[in-house]
């Protein structure tokens, strides 16, 4: 179990911009790894209404459940490792057992027994160190949609923002209003193309 504050900047990319950044940072197909985000909420979207999100991330045979909550400096992430059996049980309609995420969701007033699995977003991801932070290039597929984005994860909001905006400018990439993956997933799920 762990909690941390996530500070990241993100921007949607056109496919050509994505490919250009791969060239700039000398990233090839061998630099990518696959991760799957399995999204949960109540049927009336209680988590979404509180600007929260719950997922199980499957990466390299490991399963981690993450609850994201708003925080003044970014997002508060509460993480809990799951066994493959626990993850499959939740994906098949089972309930979250006692633990830090159960406790956090109870504090939020979420009816844990009414959680529902909505679907999966698959991301091919490459990461590279960049000016004191972590630069991430993602190609994501979900609900017959494919999109591309760049993320920059940092420990300081001000310097991170400045560095990220300079990166976009240097590579002639316009700043685009970018929602996080779970919001994009649910928007498409509801029939609204991004």
N, C-alpha and C positions, 0 to 999 in steps of 0.2 A: 504494500500500500504506500502511496506517496501523494503529496499535493505540491503543486507548483503553479507559479503565475506564468502564463504563456503570453509573450509579447512577439507578435509577428505582423508583417506587412505582406499584402498579397495583391496580385494584379492578374486579371485574365489576359490570356495571350491568344493571338491568332496562331494557326499552325505554323506559318512561316516565321513568326517571331520566336516561337518555341524552338524551332529548328536552328534559327540563328543563334540563340543563346546556347544551345548545345555545342555549336561550333566555337563560339567565343570562349566557353569554359572547357573546351576539349573533352566533352562527355560523349561516350559511345553507348551502344546498347548494353555492353557488359557492365556499365555503371548503374543500371537500373535494377530495382528490386520491386517485387509485387507486394501490395498490401490490400486487404479487403476490410472495408468499414461496414459493419452490420448495424443499422440504425433502429432505435427503439423510441417509442413515446406512448402515451395513452391514446386511445382512439379519438379523444377530443383535443389532443395536442396540448396537454397541460404543461409539459416541459417547454415546448416551443413558446407558449404564452408567457412563460417566465424568462424567455431568452436563454434557455438552457438546452443542452443536447446530451443524449446518452448513446454511446456506441460500444460495440466490441470490435477491436481491431485485431485482425489475424495477420501475422507477419512472421515468416520463416518458422512456421510451426508453433508459434507462441500466440496466446490469446490474452489481450488486456482490455478490461472494461474501463471506460473513461466517462466521467460526468463532467461537462463543461458548464460553468456558471459565470455570469458577468462579474467583473472585478474592476475597480477604478483604473488599474494599470494594464488591463488586457482581459484575460480569461483565467479563472481559477479552475485548474484541472485536478480532479481527484481520480487516481488510477488504482486499479486493483487487478492483479494477475489472476487468471482463471486457468483451470485445467481444460484440456480439450473436451472432457466429458461435461464439465460445468457449462462451457460455451455452447455445446450442442443442445444441452438441456434448455438453455435460455432461448436459443434459436427455434426450438420446437415448442415454445409456449410455456416453459417452466418459469418459476419465480426467482427473483434475486433473494439470496439468503443473507443473514445478518453479516454485516461488514461495514466499512466506512462509506461505501456508496449508498447502501441501504439507509444508513444513518443520515447522510446528507439529503437524500431524497425525502425522507420523513420530515426533516427540518423544513424542506421546501413545501411540504403539504401535498406531495404527489402520492396518489394511490398506487402503491407498488404492485398490488395484485392486478391492476388493470393495464399493465405495460403490454405493448404489442410490438412485434417485430414487423417493420415495414419494408425492408429490402436491403440490398447491398450495393455499395459503390466500390468499384475496383480501380486502384491507382497503380500505375507504373511510375516509380519515383527514382530520381537521381538527386544526390546531395553532394555539396562541396563547400568547404570552408571559404568564406569571403569577408574580408575586412572586419574581423572580429565577431562575425555571426555565421549562421548556417544558411546557405542559399539552396533552395529546393525547387526542382522543376518537376511538375506533375502532369501526367496525361491520365485523365480519369474517364471511366466508362460506367454509365448507369442508365437504366430505363431507356435504352436505345439512343442515348446522347453520348457524345464524346467531347470533352473540353480540355483546355490546356491552361495552366497557370504557373506563375512564379511566386514563391514565398520566400520571405527573409525573416529568420528567427533570430532574435537578439535579446540581450539582457538590459539594454538601455533604450527607452522609447525615442528620445530626441535624436541621438546619434544614429540609431537604426533607421529612423524615418528619413533623415537627411541622406544617408548612404543609399537607401533603397530608391529614393526619388532620383538621385544622381545616376544610378544604374539604369533606370528606365530612360532617362534623358540621353545618356551616352549611347544607348542602343535604339534610339528613335522609336520607343514604345510609348504610346499614349497612356495616360493614367485612366484606368477604367474603374468604375464603381464595382467592387468585387465582393460578393457574398461568400460566406464559407461553404464548404462542401455539403454540409447537412442541409443548409437553407436551399442550395441549388437542387439537391436531391428532392426535398419536399415540394419545391415549386414545380418541378417536372412531374412529380407524382400526382399533384393536383391538376395537372393538365396545362400549366403555364410554362411554355418554353422560356429558357433563360434569355 
